[in-house]
Amino acid sequence: MILITDAAQEHFAKLLANQEEGTQIRVFVINPGTPTAECGVSYCPPDAIEATDTELKFEKLSAFIDELSAPYLQDAVIDFVTDQLGSQLTLKAPNAKMRKVSDDAPLMERVEYQLQSQINPQLASHGGRVSLMEITDDGIAVLQFGGGCNGCSMIDVTLKDGIEKELLQNFPELKGVRDLTEHQRGEHSFY
């Protein structure tokens, strides 16, 4: 479910040594399954453990996850990175905003998951986002762009060289993508 690297375990072990006996960590998601989902880590003293929590045992500590957060923390990675600028704890949870779908889920759900978990985080760096509107009978994914993507002069490159290439690679049953956005240039446009 969650990978906590050796470096992160060492970091947590040092912090936990200064806490009440038996204190471990809790990993959680606030607003799971929504665009505003946020992941976090906190101390988890023994009296804060719930009967419905999942305990993940690691070499140097245990991590507790509440029942609601668990499906959204699938494939999450916690690391402690040190570079020239210092060190920081990182928590990457690709499924926090949308629950991972199974490989045999309907095509619409699998494409939507790919957009939300992989493509939209990239577009968000430019203030943009994309939504799946439909998949036509002839295998065309119809998309609508918003935010910084609306009216951006690079939208055709983003659509064909980025999104379409990635979707066709992951979903051979798709034949292409089409943008139905009525692009209007404005201050919101990235380029």
C-alpha positions as CSV (number, residue, x, y, z in Angstrom):
1,M,0.0,0.0,0.0
2,I,2.6,2.6,1.1
3,L,6.3,2.6,0.7
4,I,8.3,4.4,3.4
5,T,11.9,4.5,2.3
6,D,14.8,3.7,4.6
7,A,15.8,7.4,4.8
8,A,12.2,8.3,5.8
9,Q,12.1,5.5,8.4
10,E,15.3,6.8,9.9
11,H,13.9,10.4,10.0
12,F,10.7,9.2,11.6
13,A,12.6,7.0,14.1
14,K,14.6,10.1,15.3
15,L,11.4,12.1,15.7
16,L,9.5,9.3,17.5
17,A,12.3,8.8,20.0
18,N,11.3,12.1,21.6
19,Q,7.6,11.2,21.8
20,E,5.4,9.3,24.3
21,E,6.3,5.6,24.5
22,G,4.5,3.6,21.8
23,T,3.8,6.6,19.6
24,Q,3.9,5.8,15.8
25,I,2.9,7.7,12.7
26,R,-0.5,8.2,11.0
27,V,-0.7,8.8,7.3
28,F,-4.0,10.3,6.1
29,V,-5.8,12.1,3.3
30,I,-8.0,15.1,3.9
31,N,-10.8,15.4,1.3
32,P,-9.9,12.1,-0.4
33,G,-11.1,11.5,-3.9
34,T,-11.6,15.3,-4.6
35,P,-9.5,17.8,-6.5
36,T,-8.6,19.4,-3.1
37,A,-7.3,16.2,-1.6
38,E,-4.2,16.8,0.7
39,C,-2.0,14.1,2.2
40,G,-0.4,14.3,5.6
41,V,1.6,12.5,8.3
42,S,1.2,13.1,12.0
43,Y,2.1,11.5,15.3
44,C,-0.1,8.7,16.4
45,P,0.0,8.0,20.2
46,P,-1.3,4.7,21.4
47,D,-4.6,6.1,22.5
48,A,-5.3,7.5,19.0
49,I,-5.3,4.1,17.3
50,E,-8.8,3.2,16.0
51,A,-10.1,-0.4,15.7
52,T,-10.7,0.2,12.0
53,D,-7.2,1.5,11.3
54,T,-4.8,-0.5,9.1
55,E,-1.4,-1.0,10.7
56,L,1.6,-1.2,8.3
57,K,4.7,-2.5,10.0
58,F,8.1,-1.3,8.8
59,E,11.5,-2.1,10.1
60,K,11.8,1.0,12.4
61,L,8.1,2.0,13.0
62,S,4.5,1.3,12.3
63,A,2.2,3.5,10.2
64,F,-1.5,3.7,10.8
65,I,-4.0,4.5,8.1
66,D,-7.7,5.3,8.7
67,E,-10.3,3.3,6.8
68,L,-11.4,6.3,4.6
69,S,-7.9,7.2,3.6
70,A,-6.6,3.7,2.8
71,P,-7.8,3.3,-0.8
72,Y,-6.5,6.7,-1.7
73,L,-3.0,5.9,-0.4
74,Q,-2.5,3.0,-2.7
75,D,1.0,3.3,-4.3
76,A,2.0,6.2,-2.0
77,V,5.7,6.8,-1.4
78,I,7.2,8.6,1.6
79,D,10.8,9.6,1.3
80,F,13.3,11.8,3.1
81,V,15.4,13.6,0.5
82,T,18.7,15.5,1.2
83,D,20.2,17.7,-1.5
84,Q,22.3,20.9,-1.7
85,L,19.4,23.0,-0.4
86,G,18.8,20.8,2.7
87,S,16.5,18.0,3.4
88,Q,12.7,17.5,3.2
89,L,10.1,14.8,3.7
90,T,8.1,14.0,0.6
91,L,4.8,12.2,0.3
92,K,3.7,11.3,-3.2
93,A,0.2,9.8,-3.4
94,P,-0.9,9.5,-7.0
95,N,-4.4,8.2,-6.0
96,A,-5.3,10.8,-3.4
97,K,-7.5,12.8,-5.7
98,M,-9.2,9.8,-7.3
99,R,-9.3,6.2,-6.2
100,K,-7.3,3.8,-8.4
101,V,-9.5,1.9,-10.8
102,S,-9.1,-1.8,-11.7
103,D,-7.6,-2.9,-15.0
104,D,-11.0,-4.4,-16.0
105,A,-13.0,-1.2,-15.2
106,P,-14.9,0.4,-18.0
107,L,-12.8,2.3,-20.5
108,M,-14.4,5.6,-19.5
109,E,-13.3,5.1,-15.8
110,R,-9.8,4.0,-16.8
111,V,-9.2,7.0,-19.1
112,E,-10.7,9.4,-16.5
113,Y,-8.3,8.0,-13.9
114,Q,-5.3,8.5,-16.2
115,L,-6.3,12.1,-16.8
116,Q,-6.8,12.9,-13.1
117,S,-3.8,11.0,-11.7
118,Q,-1.2,11.6,-14.4
119,I,-2.1,14.3,-16.9
120,N,-3.9,16.9,-14.8
121,P,-1.0,17.2,-12.2
122,Q,1.2,18.1,-15.2
123,L,-1.3,20.6,-16.6
124,A,-1.8,22.1,-13.1
125,S,1.8,23.5,-13.2
126,H,0.4,25.9,-15.9
127,G,-2.9,26.5,-14.1
128,G,-4.7,24.1,-16.5
129,R,-6.8,21.0,-16.4
130,V,-8.6,18.6,-18.8
131,S,-11.8,16.7,-18.4
132,L,-13.1,13.7,-20.2
133,M,-16.6,14.5,-21.7
134,E,-17.3,11.2,-23.5
135,I,-15.8,8.4,-25.6
136,T,-17.5,8.1,-28.9
137,D,-18.6,4.8,-30.5
138,D,-15.7,5.0,-32.9
139,G,-13.1,5.3,-30.0
140,I,-12.5,9.0,-29.8
141,A,-11.9,10.5,-26.4
142,V,-13.6,13.9,-26.3
143,L,-11.9,16.3,-23.9
144,Q,-12.5,19.8,-22.6
145,F,-9.8,22.0,-21.3
146,G,-10.0,24.7,-18.6
147,G,-7.9,27.1,-16.6
148,G,-4.6,28.1,-18.2
149,C,-5.2,25.6,-21.1
150,N,-8.2,27.5,-22.4
151,G,-7.0,29.8,-25.1
152,C,-3.3,28.7,-24.8
153,S,-1.5,28.9,-28.1
154,M,0.3,25.6,-27.3
155,I,-3.0,23.6,-26.8
156,D,-2.6,21.7,-30.1
157,V,0.9,20.5,-29.1
158,T,-0.4,19.6,-25.6
159,L,-3.3,17.7,-27.1
160,K,-1.6,15.8,-29.9
161,D,2.0,15.3,-28.7
162,G,1.2,15.0,-25.0
163,I,-2.2,13.8,-24.0
164,E,-3.2,11.8,-27.2
165,K,0.2,10.1,-27.3
166,E,-0.1,9.0,-23.7
167,L,-3.7,7.9,-23.9
168,L,-3.2,5.9,-27.1
169,Q,-0.1,4.2,-25.6
170,N,-2.1,3.2,-22.5
171,F,-5.5,2.4,-24.1
172,P,-5.1,0.7,-27.5
173,E,-8.9,0.6,-27.8
174,L,-8.8,4.4,-28.3
175,K,-8.4,5.8,-31.8
176,G,-7.7,9.4,-31.0
177,V,-8.7,12.5,-29.0
178,R,-10.7,15.6,-29.9
179,D,-10.9,18.9,-28.1
180,L,-14.4,20.4,-27.8
181,T,-13.2,23.5,-25.9
182,E,-14.2,26.9,-27.4
183,H,-10.8,28.4,-26.7
184,Q,-10.8,32.1,-25.9
185,R,-7.5,33.9,-25.4
186,G,-7.4,35.9,-22.2
187,E,-5.3,36.7,-19.1
188,H,-6.0,33.2,-17.9
189,S,-4.3,31.5,-20.9
190,F,-0.8,30.1,-20.1
191,Y,0.8,31.1,-23.5
